[in-house]
Amino acid sequence: MTTNKKVFTLRLNENNFEKIKIIAEKNKRSIAMQIEYLIEQHIDKYEKENGTIQLND
């Protein structure tokens, strides 16, 4: 199964990791998918407040 997702290491303090793990379980997501969802939500909020972020291709 191929994916176009970037791979990187993310270091979290233990409390934040455990809290995200609990939220992910309640949402029936993996921890990685929960973090991705939270990032997407933050980007959407940011762009609504500040305009679309233009990417250089």
C-alpha positions in Angstrom: 0.0 0.0 0.0 1.6 3.2 -1.1 1.0 6.6 0.4 2.0 10.2 -0.4 2.4 11.1 3.3 5.7 12.4 4.7 7.3 10.5 7.5 8.9 12.3 10.4 9.6 11.9 14.1 7.5 13.7 16.6 8.5 14.0 20.2 5.7 14.6 22.7 5.8 14.9 26.4 4.2 11.9 28.1 1.1 13.6 29.3 0.2 15.0 25.9 0.9 11.6 24.3 -1.4 9.8 26.7 -4.2 12.4 26.3 -4.0 12.2 22.5 -4.1 8.4 22.8 -7.3 8.6 24.8 -8.9 11.0 22.4 -7.9 8.9 19.4 -9.4 5.8 21.0 -12.7 7.6 21.7 -12.7 8.7 18.0 -11.7 5.2 16.8 -8.6 6.6 15.2 -4.9 5.7 15.4 -2.7 8.2 17.3 -1.1 9.3 14.0 -4.5 9.9 12.4 -5.7 11.8 15.4 -2.7 14.1 15.3 -3.2 14.6 11.5 -6.9 15.4 12.1 -5.9 18.0 14.8 -3.3 19.6 12.5 -5.9 19.8 9.7 -8.4 21.4 12.0 -5.8 24.0 13.1 -4.8 24.8 9.5 -8.5 25.2 8.6 -9.0 27.6 11.5 -5.8 29.5 10.7 -6.8 29.9 7.0 -10.3 31.1 7.9 -8.7 33.8 10.1 -5.7 34.7 7.9 -6.5 33.6 4.4 -5.4 30.6 2.3 -1.8 29.6 2.7 -0.2 29.6 -0.7 2.2 26.7 -1.4 5.1 26.9 -3.8 5.0 23.8 -6.0 
